[in-house]
Amino acid sequence: MSIELVRIDDRLIHGQVIIAWSKVVAVQRMVVIDDKVAADVIRKMLLQTIAPPGVNVSILTVAQAIEMLSNDSFANEKLFLLFSNPTDMLALVVGGIIIHKVNIGGMSFGQGKMELTKAVSVDEQDRSAFKKLHQHGVILEIQMLPNDNPIDVMSKI
């Protein structure tokens, strides 16, 4: 198993992921890690349908992901891990999964959120999770598209 890219994007699998990132990072499997999505049959079906040709999609709860990644259930596969928020990613890291670098795409603006860039807004829970991920040695970079210059999240928080 090789984790090629880890991305936080509340839209999960969408145009930028399908067209831009999947061309730059050749993977055999996208793993969506989100408790709510894993419990939503319709969203699961939609995400599995829109994946790029030849790319398998697994939609897992955080607990399932920790178990499967720990047991090397995806042996010999290149993986693209997708999260909708940093809190779930922190749970994965605390659960023993090593993540070195995170690409942060869209995190929608909403009530109680502070805008870091025009595409990334965070609330206090997100900021706390990012700080803890940083303490675990995870590099956190905002980068919408592969050709964009990455921005260090910690410099914005």
Phi, psi and omega per residue, in radians:
M1 nan 2.378 3.111
S2 -2.355 2.087 3.091
I3 -1.502 1.887 -3.067
E4 -1.479 -0.629 -3.114
L5 -2.667 2.444 3.047
V6 -2.156 2.204 -3.064
R7 -2.333 2.410 2.962
I8 -1.810 2.134 3.127
D9 -2.771 2.018 -3.044
D10 -1.163 -0.145 3.052
R11 -1.575 -0.194 3.127
L12 1.035 -1.987 -3.118
I13 -1.572 2.074 -3.116
H14 -2.701 -3.014 -3.032
G15 -0.888 -0.872 -3.123
Q16 -1.076 -0.694 -3.138
V17 -1.192 -0.798 -3.072
I18 -1.213 -0.847 -3.021
I19 -1.456 -0.862 -3.026
A20 -1.519 -1.025 -3.005
W21 -1.224 -0.673 -3.101
S22 -1.235 -0.314 3.061
K23 -1.421 -0.564 -3.135
V24 -1.385 -0.639 -3.086
V25 -2.031 1.802 -3.133
A26 -1.333 2.029 -3.126
V27 -2.269 2.753 3.042
Q28 -1.675 -0.373 -3.051
R29 -2.556 2.342 2.942
M30 -1.742 2.288 3.132
V31 -2.041 1.885 3.073
V32 -1.502 2.175 -3.099
I33 -2.051 1.789 -3.045
D34 -2.862 2.065 -3.101
D35 -1.054 -0.746 -3.107
K36 -1.174 -0.772 -3.137
V37 -1.152 -0.676 3.137
A38 -1.082 -0.448 3.138
A39 -1.612 -0.075 -3.067
D40 -1.861 1.775 -3.048
V41 -1.020 -0.725 -3.093
I42 -1.191 -0.807 3.116
R43 -1.089 -0.704 3.109
K44 -1.034 -0.825 -3.121
M45 -1.088 -0.739 3.132
L46 -1.088 -0.832 -3.129
L47 -1.102 -0.669 3.120
Q48 -1.199 -0.524 -3.115
T49 -1.303 -0.608 -3.022
I50 -1.611 0.058 3.123
A51 -1.109 2.662 3.099
P52 -1.043 2.631 3.108
P53 -0.987 2.392 3.098
G54 1.437 0.015 -3.139
V55 -1.930 2.134 3.085
N56 -1.379 2.670 3.118
V57 -2.195 2.281 3.000
S58 -2.061 2.368 3.118
I59 -2.099 2.000 -2.972
L60 -2.225 2.682 2.931
T61 -1.278 2.928 3.097
V62 -1.060 -0.769 -3.130
A63 -1.093 -0.742 3.102
Q64 -1.096 -0.727 -3.124
A65 -1.108 -0.760 3.118
I66 -1.032 -0.803 -3.128
E67 -1.114 -0.846 -3.059
M68 -1.220 -0.663 3.120
L69 -1.267 -0.583 3.094
S70 -1.206 -0.644 -3.112
N71 -1.516 0.069 -3.133
D72 0.986 0.727 3.126
S73 -1.109 -0.350 3.141
F74 -1.867 0.680 -3.130
A75 -0.945 2.478 3.098
N76 1.127 0.307 3.093
E77 -2.039 2.528 3.008
K78 -1.609 2.231 -3.001
L79 -1.970 2.595 3.005
F80 -2.136 1.888 -3.136
L81 -1.582 2.303 -3.121
L82 -2.159 2.269 3.113
F83 -2.176 2.665 3.055
S84 -1.627 -0.218 -3.091
N85 -2.746 2.768 -3.121
P86 -1.305 -0.350 -3.136
T87 -1.136 -0.752 3.096
D88 -1.135 -0.656 3.115
M89 -1.149 -0.706 3.094
L90 -1.043 -0.731 3.117
A91 -1.059 -0.647 3.109
L92 -1.143 -0.781 -3.139
V93 -1.145 -0.774 3.096
V94 -1.098 -0.530 3.105
G95 -1.337 0.038 3.027
G96 1.801 0.038 3.120
I97 -1.510 2.210 -3.095
I98 -1.491 2.141 3.058
I99 -2.197 2.204 -3.087
H100 -1.613 -0.677 -2.996
K101 -2.533 2.475 -3.135
V102 -2.208 2.335 3.047
N103 -1.702 2.216 -3.131
I104 -1.941 2.112 3.116
G105 -1.765 -2.158 -3.070
G106 -1.432 2.275 2.963
M107 -2.320 1.851 -2.966
S108 -1.049 2.587 3.057
F109 -1.336 2.536 3.096
G110 -2.879 -3.139 -3.126
Q111 -1.013 2.292 3.125
G112 1.424 0.117 -3.130
K113 -1.853 2.575 3.107
M114 -1.875 2.345 -3.125
E115 -1.420 2.115 3.054
L116 -1.571 -0.740 3.012
T117 -2.439 3.078 -3.110
K118 -1.164 -0.295 -3.135
A119 -1.866 -0.211 -3.056
V120 -2.218 2.056 3.082
S121 -2.191 2.514 -3.068
V122 -2.315 2.628 3.001
D123 -1.839 -3.052 -3.083
E124 -1.107 -0.653 3.125
Q125 -1.119 -0.727 3.098
D126 -1.110 -0.804 3.137
R127 -1.038 -0.766 3.130
S128 -1.078 -0.775 3.127
A129 -1.106 -0.741 3.115
F130 -1.076 -0.745 3.130
K131 -1.072 -0.739 3.134
K132 -1.199 -0.681 3.076
L133 -1.078 -0.739 3.109
H134 -1.060 -0.711 3.102
Q135 -1.117 -0.463 3.078
H136 -1.449 0.058 3.094
G137 1.514 0.224 -3.133
V138 -1.424 2.275 3.060
I139 -1.422 2.243 -3.055
L140 -2.090 1.972 -3.066
E141 -2.248 2.273 3.000
I142 -1.425 2.201 3.128
Q143 -2.796 1.788 -3.090
M144 -1.148 -0.868 -3.092
L145 -2.156 2.719 -3.086
P146 -0.979 -0.555 -3.113
N147 -1.506 -0.130 3.105
D148 -1.271 2.605 3.045
N149 -1.303 2.261 3.129
P150 -1.192 2.549 3.108
I151 -2.062 2.223 3.130
D152 -1.189 2.102 -3.127
V153 -1.052 -0.730 -3.060
M154 -1.087 -0.493 3.094
S155 -1.259 -0.343 3.135
K156 -1.625 -0.438 -3.132
I157 -1.485 nan nan
